[in-house]
Amino acid sequence: MNSWLIRNATLVNEGTIQVADVRIENGIITQTGNALPAGKEPVYDATGLHLLPGVIDDQVHFREPGLTHKGNIYSESRAAAAGGVTSFMEMPNTHPPTLNQERLEEKYGIAARTSLVNYAFFMGASNDNLDEVLRTPANRVAGIKIFMGSSTGNMLVDNAEVLDKLFARVNCLIAVHCEDEATVRANMAQWKETYGEQVPMDQHPLIRSREACYRSSSLAISLAQKHNTRLHILHISTAEELALFRNDIPLTEKRITAEVCVHHLWFAREDYAHLGSHIKWNPAVKETGDREALWQALLDDRLDVVATDHAPHTAAEKTLPYFQCPSGGPLIQHSLQAMLQASREGKIPLTRVVEKMCHAPATLFQVYKRGYIRPGYYADLVLADLNKPYTVSPDNVLYRCGWSPFMGHTFPATIQTTFVNGTPVWHHGQLQESQAAMRLAFDRP
């Protein structure tokens, strides 16, 4: 069922908050306004609920193919639906990595069969697949992903000549993970000499250091400026990097954009004491001062989007010693709730939460007719009860890995219903499994 009349919702969209109705016909928003006349479609009384565009998460790792003991497209898209995320863009560091067109289309095929929410994938770059990268149609993928540090398999791009060619010749968005590998390896050697295998987790931000982040981010930006490349830098984590980004022009005019992740806005170094490896990410969660600087940069538009870098690992893997313990954690089910809590606490207006999680990703990636509540757009929508607390527990975590860094935390808001292309896929704590999801299209030449 993908036709509805949503009545009396508190609509949060394009900088405004107002009570309104929304009509959905065959998965498309056809009308917004007050007291819309009833038709044959069912009526959803949304009195007291806030209606938002569906969240677009521009950075996830759903682990399929090859790492499906951690998660897969089906399991993690279920968690996305429960969290109000209606579209995701997934990264190429799977097993095997997404380094050619065949692997890319295999992933699209899996998502078409199993995903509960809309999907897109990044094509991966390596030191030796430039020709394959250049074959990638710009309007069929989220972008090209380059790991300039911290990757698995054959995905670290550390050849200066290859990097220059990629930035010069790729004709669509390049997204980068920026940590200088030489700096990180030198730090690892130093800390291993001091601690052996038992490095305390709170040393992670010193090993994956701020110097490593800044050195790599500034290199990426210099290459982008040299070649006028459309560059998007993922998961910024330090105060120093923020000086690299502009806020004096509109998002539509930016050639260089930046993302911040929920964990870098939420956690800080003191949280390693009680959460340990559960907040071990790359780039690392750093100091309280970095967190506060990230919030300020998000509000003043040096940082353009909020995402998750959702990257599940099993609970057993997360108990391993520092050098064996993988970095990353699951976040997609609770990212919107975390930002809604931040809004309630006065850290960010509710309209800006929607801007940074819904509007900006759609604009930045040129996603076709998503990210806004507008007639003619796909009906990817979220109804949230901002006054219904929700406690994260093992019983309601939908990630295949079964844990969350938010375990035991009570959020002040609950995601009540998630519509994907007009179809409710999450409603009152239950999945309504359907094949409503679509491959994202990009409005690019």
Secondary structure, 3 states (H helix, E strand, C coil): CCCEEEEEEEEEECCEEEEEEEEEECCEEEEEECCCCCCCCCEEECCCCEEEECEEEEEECCCCCCCCCCCCHHHHHHHHHHCCEEEEEECCCCCCCCCCHHHHHHHHHHHHHHCCCEEEEEEECCCCCHHHHHCCCCCCCCEEEEEECCCCCCCECCCHHHHHHHHHHCCCCEEEEECCHHHHHHHHHHHHHHHCCCCCHHHHHHHCCHHHHHHHHHHHHHHHHHHCCCEEECCCCCCHHHHHCCCCCCHHHCCEEEEEEHHHHHCCHHHHHHHHHHHCCCCCCCCHHHHHHHHHHHHCCCCCEEECCECCCCCCHHHCCCCCCCCCCCCCCCHHHHHHHHHHCCCCCHHHHHHHHHHHHHHHCCECCCCCCCCCCECCEEEEECCCCEECCCCCCCCCCCCCCCCCCEECCEEEEEEECCEEEEECCEECCCCCCCECCECCC
